[in-house]
Amino acid sequence: MKPTITAFESSPDRGLGLARDTRVRWALEEVGQPYEVRLVSFRAMKEPAHLARHPFGQIPTYEEGDLALFETGSIVFHIAERHGGLLPSDAGARARAITWMFAALSTVEPPILELQSAVVHEADKPWSAARLPLVKDRVRARLDQLSRHLGDADWLDGAFSAGDLLMVSVLLRTRRSGLLDEFPNLAAYVARGEARPAYQRAFAAQLEVNTREPRPAG
Ligand code: GTB
């Protein structure tokens, strides 16, 4: 059965691929699973039909028959469990790949989100200029640790896995800040992820939505 995911009708990033539906699209492309997309406006996300799928009124969601999921990590894990290619079959390697999925979302992404909030929502506050370097340093500290762990390996733990898919997706959000370029091995790691044909297809699909000509009214 073809799953249906939700995505922004019009992403605030205008197709840079930073909204989280790109992670889900990428996972589906990696495993070769075709999918449908339901585009939702910011208003529709807060209405009952969407809240029934996502209690926090966000994207992405994932529907497959009777199953409705929200939370990108859970959706990517579900896809990785149902199909081959995103999690190793060896039990130990699989557990480690899942650990990297959690590490991406629970340890590396929070300071990056904090930096984005600081830049987007706090720039006009009188204390913003003093706080920003502290927030940047927290991101830098995590990237430094991750960079040391990765060293000159291609992926975090052997072959590419759902852990790398989420980690690359999270790191992509640091690019605009310039912080990623302070760690050449992480910048190369992200570039390897972006070069994967499955990522390219996922990126192109979300770009198409976000660069479409507006439909004429009526
Ligand atoms: N923990 C949830 C998950 O991982 O699925 C978080 C989901 C989430 O934050 N969704 C965002 C959303 O629906 C879109 S991805 N926001 C609308 C709302 O909360 O009302 C976050 C996002 C949005 C925009 C950009 N951008 O423009 O660069 C990047 C990322």
Residues whose N, C-alpha, C, O or C-beta is under 5 A from the ligand:
A	BS01	GTB	S11 P12 D13 L18 A19 R20 G57 Q58 I59 P60 E71 T72 G73
